[in-house]
């Protein structure tokens, strides 16, 4: 417990260019305000201003955004042994809405952060920063942006190709495969095919795909002939659009490859071995680690489940109530575990379960009366416990082996 009478509470509202800090005492009275630029060179002067405001009293900082714009300030303060707490924006918003007249400006936001800090200082998490988790998170976010952009490019490519090659989907198994992109870039419309020969087309594609066969070229040419004449006005300009999209897709693929290489170097340094678990690849592990960070900030797997909104919330009144599904929490992490649970209970076309133990547990829950979405949540909770244990002890995944019952004479 803290002796709050001898402590000043500094709430800081974070922004890209400037921060606003408000200092209050234990009676929630404002005793000072400091506005300063979000530059490391301005942080020492900010600390000195806080010292002057607080006088002989101790002070503790509450930062609302320690993973974004406030990261530099948090690193500076923790590096100099100041006590820094991370304030959840949901708590700040609750204080703001509790006022009969809702205010919204930097000064009042900082005051709300200080209020939360004063009321919850004993339970708020310390603002701890390890650069490796921050770097992984930045790489994952950058990768997600590139993937979304590539989806837009592929949709545009589908649209453009449908005009020139009505049967284009039959040409290649993937529209963005190496051989496909090579073909679209060199032959964006049939006129380029007719100006070439099957042998030249074959040599062009074989340069990027050695297993490519000339029979495939003849099959493509035959499909183009059956499509009929698709040439229209301003074909040259339309061909340039296809080439531009292809170049963009190829460039994005190289960027993704570079990011994946960086992640493959960083993830082993965390000590986590999540990829040893079936269903978790490099990208899935990166997403999990980027959202969880240091697993030690969660005392047990139940806290982690609440963090991602997998734990039920109890609603009651007058002694009556029930548990309901939580719709808050970290939704990105929730989605990762949801799709991972689906993979664990999946069944192959031949009827063989991908993971028999998880499938058996899933079917058992359905027999007990749960519907399939509820049974999937049970699988996800099991995965949370497993992954939490793996991250906590930094051990590999060890599959459960069912022991056969010994026969009796």
C-alpha positions as CSV (number, residue, x, y, z in Angstrom):
1,X,0.0,0.0,0.0
2,X,1.1,3.6,-0.7
3,X,0.9,6.5,1.6
4,X,-1.0,8.6,-0.8
5,X,-0.9,11.8,1.3
6,X,2.7,12.2,0.6
7,X,2.5,11.4,-3.1
8,X,1.6,13.6,-6.1
9,X,0.0,11.9,-9.1
10,X,1.1,12.9,-12.6
11,X,-1.3,12.0,-15.4
12,X,0.1,12.4,-18.9
13,X,-2.1,12.6,-22.1
14,X,0.0,11.4,-25.1
15,X,0.0,12.8,-28.6
16,X,2.2,12.6,-31.6
17,X,3.8,16.1,-31.3
18,X,3.0,17.3,-27.7
19,X,2.2,15.8,-24.3
20,X,0.1,17.3,-21.6
21,X,0.7,16.5,-17.9
22,X,-1.5,17.4,-15.0
23,X,-0.4,16.9,-11.4
24,X,-3.0,16.3,-8.6
25,X,-2.7,15.6,-4.9
26,X,-4.4,12.8,-2.9
27,X,-7.6,15.0,-2.6
28,X,-7.8,15.2,-6.5
29,X,-6.9,18.9,-6.5
30,X,-5.0,20.2,-9.4
31,X,-1.6,21.6,-8.3
32,X,0.1,22.1,-11.7
33,X,0.1,21.5,-15.4
34,X,3.0,21.0,-17.9
35,X,2.9,21.0,-21.7
36,X,5.9,19.8,-23.5
37,X,7.0,18.4,-26.9
38,X,7.3,14.7,-27.6
39,X,11.1,14.8,-28.0
40,X,13.7,13.1,-25.8
41,X,15.6,16.4,-25.5
42,X,12.6,17.9,-23.7
43,X,12.1,15.2,-21.2
44,X,14.7,16.3,-18.6
45,X,13.1,19.8,-18.5
46,X,9.7,18.2,-18.0
47,X,10.9,16.1,-15.0
48,X,12.4,19.3,-13.5
49,X,9.1,21.1,-13.9
50,X,7.3,18.2,-12.1
51,X,9.9,18.3,-9.3
52,X,9.2,22.1,-8.8
53,X,5.4,21.5,-8.7
54,X,5.6,18.6,-6.3
55,X,8.2,20.1,-4.0
56,X,9.2,17.7,-1.2
57,X,6.5,15.1,-2.0
58,X,7.2,12.0,-4.0
59,X,5.5,11.6,-7.4
60,X,4.4,8.8,-9.6
61,X,3.6,8.9,-13.4
62,X,0.6,7.5,-15.1
63,X,0.8,7.1,-18.9
64,X,-2.2,6.2,-21.0
65,X,-0.3,5.2,-24.2
66,X,2.9,3.4,-23.4
67,X,3.0,1.4,-26.6
68,X,2.5,4.2,-29.0
69,X,3.3,7.9,-28.8
70,X,4.2,7.6,-25.1
71,X,6.7,4.9,-25.5
72,X,9.8,7.2,-25.7
73,X,8.7,9.0,-22.5
74,X,7.9,5.7,-20.7
75,X,11.4,4.4,-21.6
76,X,13.0,7.6,-20.4
77,X,11.2,7.6,-17.1
78,X,11.7,3.9,-16.3
79,X,15.3,4.1,-17.4
80,X,15.8,6.7,-14.6
81,X,14.1,4.6,-12.0
82,X,10.9,6.7,-11.7
83,X,7.7,4.8,-10.9
84,X,5.6,4.7,-14.0
85,X,2.2,3.0,-14.3
86,X,0.3,2.1,-17.4
87,X,-3.3,3.4,-17.4
88,X,-5.8,1.6,-19.5
89,X,-7.7,4.0,-21.8
90,X,-11.0,2.3,-20.8
91,X,-10.5,3.5,-17.2
92,X,-9.8,7.0,-18.3
93,X,-12.9,7.1,-20.5
94,X,-15.0,5.8,-17.6
95,X,-13.8,8.7,-15.4
96,X,-14.5,11.2,-18.2
97,X,-18.1,9.8,-18.7
98,X,-18.8,9.9,-15.0
99,X,-18.9,13.7,-15.1
100,X,-22.5,15.1,-15.6
101,X,-21.0,17.3,-18.4
102,X,-18.5,15.5,-20.5
103,X,-15.4,17.4,-21.3
104,X,-12.8,16.5,-23.9
105,X,-9.5,18.3,-24.2
106,X,-5.9,17.5,-23.5
107,X,-5.8,19.0,-20.0
108,X,-8.9,17.2,-18.8
109,X,-7.8,13.9,-20.4
110,X,-4.5,14.2,-18.4
111,X,-6.5,15.0,-15.3
112,X,-8.6,11.8,-15.8
113,X,-5.4,9.8,-16.2
114,X,-4.2,11.2,-12.9
115,X,-7.5,10.4,-11.2
116,X,-7.3,6.8,-12.3
117,X,-3.7,6.7,-11.1
118,X,-4.7,8.0,-7.7
119,X,-7.6,5.5,-7.3
120,X,-5.9,2.4,-8.8
121,X,-2.2,2.9,-8.2
122,X,-2.0,-0.4,-6.2
123,X,-3.4,-2.5,-9.0
124,X,-2.2,-0.7,-12.2
125,X,0.6,-2.5,-14.1
126,X,4.1,-1.0,-14.1
127,X,5.1,0.4,-17.5
128,X,7.8,-2.1,-18.5
129,X,9.4,-1.9,-21.9
130,X,11.5,-4.4,-23.7
131,X,12.5,-3.3,-27.2
132,X,12.2,-6.8,-28.6
133,X,8.5,-7.0,-28.1
134,X,8.0,-3.5,-29.4
135,X,10.0,-4.4,-32.6
136,X,8.0,-7.6,-33.1
137,X,4.8,-5.7,-32.8
138,X,5.9,-3.1,-35.3
139,X,6.9,-5.7,-37.8
140,X,3.6,-7.6,-37.4
141,X,1.5,-4.3,-37.9
142,X,3.6,-3.4,-40.9
143,X,3.0,-6.9,-42.3
144,X,-0.7,-6.7,-41.8
145,X,-0.8,-3.4,-43.8
146,X,1.1,-4.9,-46.7
147,X,-1.1,-8.0,-46.7
148,X,-4.3,-5.9,-46.8
149,X,-2.8,-3.8,-49.6
150,X,-1.9,-6.9,-51.6
151,X,-5.5,-8.2,-51.2
152,X,-6.6,-4.9,-52.8
153,X,-4.1,-5.4,-55.6
154,X,-5.2,-9.0,-56.3
155,X,-8.9,-7.8,-56.5
156,X,-7.9,-5.2,-59.0
157,X,-5.9,-7.7,-61.0
158,X,-8.9,-10.1,-61.1
159,X,-11.0,-7.2,-62.4
160,X,-8.6,-6.2,-65.1
161,X,-7.8,-9.8,-66.3
162,X,-11.5,-10.6,-66.6
163,X,-11.8,-8.2,-69.5
164,X,-8.8,-9.5,-71.5
165,X,-8.8,-13.2,-70.5
166,X,-12.3,-14.4,-69.5
167,X,-10.9,-17.9,-68.7
168,X,-7.9,-16.5,-66.8
169,X,-8.7,-18.5,-63.6
170,X,-8.0,-21.7,-65.5
171,X,-4.5,-20.6,-66.6
172,X,-2.8,-21.0,-63.3
173,X,-3.6,-22.3,-59.8
174,X,-2.8,-19.0,-58.2
175,X,-3.3,-15.6,-59.7
176,X,-0.3,-14.3,-57.8
177,X,2.1,-17.3,-58.2
178,X,5.5,-16.8,-59.8
179,X,4.6,-18.2,-63.2
180,X,1.2,-16.3,-63.2
181,X,2.7,-13.0,-62.4
182,X,5.4,-13.5,-65.1
183,X,2.7,-14.3,-67.7
184,X,0.5,-11.3,-66.7
185,X,3.5,-8.9,-66.8
186,X,4.8,-10.0,-70.2
187,X,1.4,-10.8,-71.8
188,X,-1.2,-8.5,-70.2
189,X,-3.6,-9.1,-73.1
190,X,-4.0,-11.6,-75.9
191,X,-2.4,-9.3,-78.5
192,X,1.0,-9.9,-76.8
193,X,0.4,-13.7,-77.0
194,X,-0.3,-13.5,-80.7
195,X,2.8,-11.4,-81.3
196,X,4.9,-14.2,-79.7
197,X,5.3,-17.9,-80.1
198,X,4.6,-20.8,-77.7
199,X,8.3,-21.5,-77.4
200,X,9.1,-17.9,-76.4
201,X,6.3,-17.8,-73.9
202,X,7.6,-21.1,-72.5
203,X,11.2,-19.8,-72.1
204,X,9.9,-16.6,-70.5
205,X,8.0,-18.4,-67.8
206,X,10.5,-21.2,-67.3
207,X,13.0,-18.6,-66.2
208,X,11.0,-18.1,-63.0
209,X,9.4,-21.6,-62.7
210,X,11.7,-24.5,-63.8
211,X,8.9,-27.1,-63.5
212,X,6.7,-25.3,-65.9
213,X,5.9,-27.4,-69.1
214,X,5.3,-26.2,-72.6
215,X,2.1,-28.3,-72.7
216,X,0.7,-25.8,-70.3
217,X,1.4,-23.0,-72.8
218,X,-0.5,-24.8,-75.5
219,X,-3.4,-25.3,-73.1
220,X,-3.5,-21.6,-72.3
221,X,-3.4,-20.6,-75.9
222,X,-6.3,-22.9,-76.7
223,X,-8.4,-21.4,-73.9
224,X,-7.6,-17.9,-75.2
225,X,-8.8,-18.9,-78.7
226,X,-12.0,-20.2,-77.3
227,X,-12.6,-16.9,-75.4
228,X,-12.8,-15.1,-78.7
229,X,-11.7,-11.5,-79.5
230,X,-11.5,-9.5,-76.3
231,X,-9.4,-6.5,-77.7
232,X,-11.0,-3.1,-77.0
233,X,-10.0,0.5,-77.4
234,X,-7.1,2.0,-75.5
235,X,-5.7,-1.5,-75.0
236,X,-2.2,-0.2,-74.5
237,X,-3.3,1.9,-71.5
238,X,-5.2,-1.0,-70.0
239,X,-2.2,-3.2,-70.4
240,X,-0.1,-0.7,-68.5
241,X,-2.5,-1.0,-65.6
242,X,-2.1,-4.8,-65.4
243,X,1.7,-4.4,-65.5
244,X,1.6,-1.8,-62.8
245,X,-0.5,-4.0,-60.5
246,X,1.8,-7.0,-61.1
247,X,4.9,-4.9,-60.2
248,X,3.2,-3.7,-57.1
249,X,2.3,-7.3,-56.0
250,X,5.8,-8.6,-56.7
251,X,7.3,-5.7,-54.7
252,X,4.9,-6.4,-51.8
253,X,5.9,-10.1,-51.8
254,X,9.5,-9.1,-51.5
255,X,8.6,-6.8,-48.6
256,X,6.7,-9.6,-46.8
257,X,9.6,-11.9,-47.4
258,X,12.0,-9.4,-45.7
259,X,9.6,-8.9,-42.8
260,X,9.3,-12.7,-42.3
261,X,13.1,-13.0,-42.3
262,X,13.3,-10.3,-39.6
263,X,10.7,-12.1,-37.5
264,X,12.4,-15.4,-37.8
265,X,15.5,-13.8,-36.3
266,X,13.7,-12.0,-33.5
267,X,11.2,-14.6,-32.2
268,X,13.9,-17.1,-31.1
269,X,15.4,-14.3,-28.9
270,X,12.3,-14.2,-26.8
271,X,12.9,-17.8,-25.7
272,X,9.3,-18.8,-26.7
273,X,8.9,-22.0,-28.7
274,X,5.3,-21.7,-29.8
275,X,6.0,-23.0,-33.4
276,X,6.6,-26.5,-31.9
277,X,2.8,-26.7,-31.4
278,X,0.9,-28.0,-34.5
279,X,-1.1,-25.2,-36.1
280,X,1.2,-22.4,-35.1
281,X,3.5,-21.1,-37.8
282,X,5.9,-18.1,-37.8
283,X,3.2,-15.5,-38.4
284,X,0.8,-16.9,-35.8
285,X,3.5,-16.9,-33.2
286,X,4.5,-13.4,-34.1
287,X,0.9,-12.2,-33.7
288,X,0.6,-13.9,-30.3
289,X,3.9,-12.6,-29.0
290,X,3.2,-9.1,-30.4
291,X,-0.1,-8.8,-28.5
292,X,1.0,-10.6,-25.2
293,X,4.6,-9.3,-25.0
294,X,6.2,-10.4,-21.7
295,X,4.1,-13.3,-20.4
296,X,5.1,-12.4,-16.8
297,X,2.7,-9.5,-16.7
298,X,-0.1,-12.1,-16.4
299,X,0.0,-13.9,-13.1
300,X,-2.0,-16.9,-14.5
301,X,-3.8,-18.1,-17.6
302,X,-7.1,-16.9,-16.4
303,X,-5.9,-13.3,-16.4
304,X,-4.6,-13.8,-20.0
305,X,-8.0,-15.2,-21.0
306,X,-9.7,-12.1,-19.5
307,X,-7.3,-9.9,-21.3
308,X,-8.4,-11.3,-24.7
309,X,-12.1,-11.5,-23.8
310,X,-12.3,-15.3,-23.6
311,X,-13.4,-15.5,-20.0
312,X,-17.2,-15.1,-19.3
313,X,-18.6,-12.0,-17.6
314,X,-21.1,-12.5,-14.7
315,X,-24.1,-10.2,-14.8
316,X,-26.4,-10.3,-11.8
317,X,-28.9,-8.3,-9.9
318,X,-30.9,-9.0,-6.7
319,X,-29.1,-12.3,-6.3
320,X,-30.0,-13.5,-9.8
321,X,-27.7,-13.6,-12.8
322,X,-25.8,-15.6,-15.3
323,X,-22.5,-15.7,-17.1
324,X,-22.5,-14.1,-20.5
325,X,-20.0,-13.9,-23.4
326,X,-17.5,-11.1,-23.1
327,X,-17.3,-8.8,-26.1
328,X,-14.5,-6.7,-24.9
329,X,-10.8,-7.5,-24.5
330,X,-8.1,-7.7,-27.1
331,X,-10.1,-8.7,-30.2
332,X,-7.0,-9.4,-32.4
333,X,-5.6,-11.9,-29.9
334,X,-9.1,-13.3,-29.5
335,X,-9.4,-13.9,-33.2
336,X,-6.0,-15.6,-33.3
337,X,-7.1,-18.2,-30.7
338,X,-10.5,-18.6,-32.3
339,X,-9.0,-19.6,-35.7
340,X,-6.4,-21.7,-33.9
341,X,-9.2,-23.6,-32.1
342,X,-10.9,-24.2,-35.5
343,X,-7.7,-25.7,-36.8
344,X,-7.4,-28.0,-33.8
345,X,-10.8,-29.6,-34.3
346,X,-10.7,-29.7,-38.1
347,X,-11.3,-33.0,-39.9
348,X,-9.6,-33.9,-43.2
349,X,-11.7,-34.9,-46.3
350,X,-11.0,-38.5,-45.5
351,X,-12.6,-38.1,-42.0
352,X,-9.4,-38.2,-40.0
353,X,-9.1,-35.5,-37.3
354,X,-6.1,-33.2,-37.5
355,X,-5.6,-33.4,-33.7
356,X,-7.6,-36.4,-32.2
357,X,-7.3,-35.2,-28.6
358,X,-8.8,-31.8,-29.3
359,X,-11.4,-33.2,-31.6
360,X,-12.5,-35.7,-28.9
361,X,-12.7,-32.9,-26.3
362,X,-14.7,-30.8,-28.7
363,X,-17.2,-33.6,-29.4
364,X,-17.4,-34.3,-25.7
365,X,-18.5,-30.7,-25.0
366,X,-21.1,-30.9,-27.8
367,X,-22.5,-34.1,-26.2
368,X,-22.7,-32.3,-22.8
369,X,-25.2,-29.9,-24.4
370,X,-23.0,-27.0,-25.6
371,X,-23.4,-25.7,-29.1
372,X,-20.5,-25.7,-31.4
373,X,-19.4,-22.0,-30.9
374,X,-19.5,-22.7,-27.1
375,X,-17.4,-25.8,-27.6
376,X,-14.9,-23.9,-29.6
377,X,-14.5,-21.4,-26.8
378,X,-13.7,-24.4,-24.5
379,X,-11.0,-25.4,-27.0
380,X,-9.7,-21.8,-27.1
381,X,-9.5,-21.7,-23.3
382,X,-7.5,-25.0,-23.3
383,X,-5.2,-23.5,-25.9
384,X,-4.7,-20.4,-23.7
385,X,-3.7,-22.6,-20.8
386,X,-1.3,-24.6,-22.9
387,X,0.3,-21.6,-24.6
388,X,0.5,-19.7,-21.3
389,X,2.4,-22.6,-19.8
390,X,4.7,-22.9,-22.8
391,X,5.5,-19.1,-22.7
392,X,5.9,-19.1,-18.9
393,X,8.4,-22.0,-18.8
394,X,9.7,-21.4,-22.3
395,X,9.3,-25.0,-23.2
396,X,8.4,-26.9,-26.3
397,X,4.9,-28.3,-27.0
398,X,4.6,-31.9,-25.8
399,X,1.5,-33.7,-27.2
400,X,-0.8,-35.5,-24.8
401,X,-0.5,-39.2,-25.1
402,X,-3.5,-41.2,-24.0
403,X,-2.5,-44.1,-21.8
404,X,-4.2,-47.4,-22.4
405,X,-5.9,-49.0,-19.5
406,X,-4.2,-52.1,-18.2
407,X,-6.2,-55.2,-18.5
408,X,-7.2,-57.2,-15.4
409,X,-6.8,-60.9,-15.1
